[in-house]
Amino acid sequence: MIYLELFWSFLKVGLFSIGGGYAALPLIQKQIVESHNWLTATEFADVITMSQLTPGPIGVNAATFVGTRIAGVGGAIIATIGFILPSCVIVIILAYLYNKYKNLKIVSGILNGLRPAVIALIAAAGLDILIGTVFNDLSINLNNINFISIGLFSASLFILRKFKPNPIYVMVGIGIVGGTIYLLI
Amino acid sequence: MESNKHIYLKLFTSTFLISAFTFGGGYVIVPLLKKKFVNDFKWIDEKEMLDMVAIAQSSPGVIAVNTSIIIGYKISGFVGALFTIFGTILPPLIIMSIVSLFYIAFKENIVVNAIMKAMRAGVAAVIVDVTITMIKGVTKDKSIASIIIMILAFIAAFFLNIDVMLIILFSGIIGGILLYHNIYKKGKQF
């Protein structure tokens, strides 16, 4: 039963996440944290961290990780298959049409409307995660600001914007520097 | 022309290796796929590859997986696509299953815990960075419709907690209507 629920949840995520792995994050969050309570918000933030730190596409990483946490290796396989099934069908149909007609203006046109919405959704999910890091208890409470986290966030963002490195280096660097600070205090 | 078996093997090993050793997701994997299949194997030409990436990006799901599917399909049909799909998803399946099994033991370790806590700030920064770059992409085009859709979608998702899937469906419909309107207005063929 849990397999069926997991499959159905990720099928919906796969069908509606347009714009790559980051676009899948708000949908996974909605299904896993809010609708089913399979993971807590903090665990979900760890899922994203792990997905960034391991090789491979972030969306598949997240699906596998969540699947394993909920129902073991079988869960990982079910979640991943559910996640990629809609795109497999759609991409193969589009590839077939492309080979036949070499013209997909209609598709790209409709997606012009989708793209800004997807960006807004990623921004909203990012803001949720940001609030989770700035305040210690996941809710906006001025008595509970985590100043170290704000410092780490600002430093990371500055480096990412200024030098445009591969995010993985920033993550590892901030993990070492920030981890040391947290351990020392 | 190489034998089918040989092509399948090459499709699988190339996508497997790229997926297994590339950190950073689709935006890093896609250029590597392009290098392999366009520059090294010369199985696909440059312009076709760009069209294929556009299709992969505009389809739902993971861009890296979609790009692999379309490459496999282009080179040797449905079976080719199956080989590239498995090549792309097997490494994360194996690696993440192992990582996930150790996650609880990991989490109870003080050092790992401190590092993970610090990395959460890093993740927030990465997502904010990606978002800023994407918002700049939209505002650069100076399309008022896009900017309005973006603002409304943000309000709907963040403040009103409206279902993400509804927002996507609704903005897709608006996009379709706007497209139809533009084509009708300019009398362009599509």
Interface residues (C-beta under 8 A of the other chain):
Chain A: K12 G14 L15 F16 S17 I18 G19 G20 G21 Y22 A24 L25 P26 L27 K30 A45 D46 I48 T49 M50 S51 Q52 L53 T54 P55 G56 P57 I58 G59 V60 N61 T64 F65 T68 R69 V73 A76 I77 T80 F83 I84 P86 S87 C88 I90 V91 I92 L94 A95 Y96 Y98 N99 K102 L104 K105 I106 V107 S108 G109 I110 L111 N112 G113 L114 R115 P116 A117 V118 I119 A120 L121 I122 A123 A124 A125 G126 L127 D128 I129 L130 G132 T133 S149 I150 L152 F153 S154 S156 L157 L160 R161 N166 P167 I168 V170 M171 I174 G175 I176 V177 G178 G179 T180 I181 Y182 L183
Chain B: S19 A20 F21 T22 F23 G24 G25 G26 Y27 V28 I29 D51 M52 A54 I55 A56 Q57 S58 S59 P60 G61 V62 I63 A64 V65 N66 I69 I70 Y73 K74 F78 A81 I85 T88 I89 P91 P92 L93 I95 M96 S97 V99 S100 L101 Y103 K107 I110 V111 A114 I115 M116 K117 A118 M119 R120 A121 G122 V123 A124 A125 V126 I127 V128 D129 V130 T131 I132 M134 I135 V138 S143 A145 S146 I147 I149 M150 I151 L152 A153 F154 A157 F158 D163 V164 M165 I167 I168 L169 F170 S171 G172 I173 I174 G175 G176 I177 L178 L179 N182 I183 F190
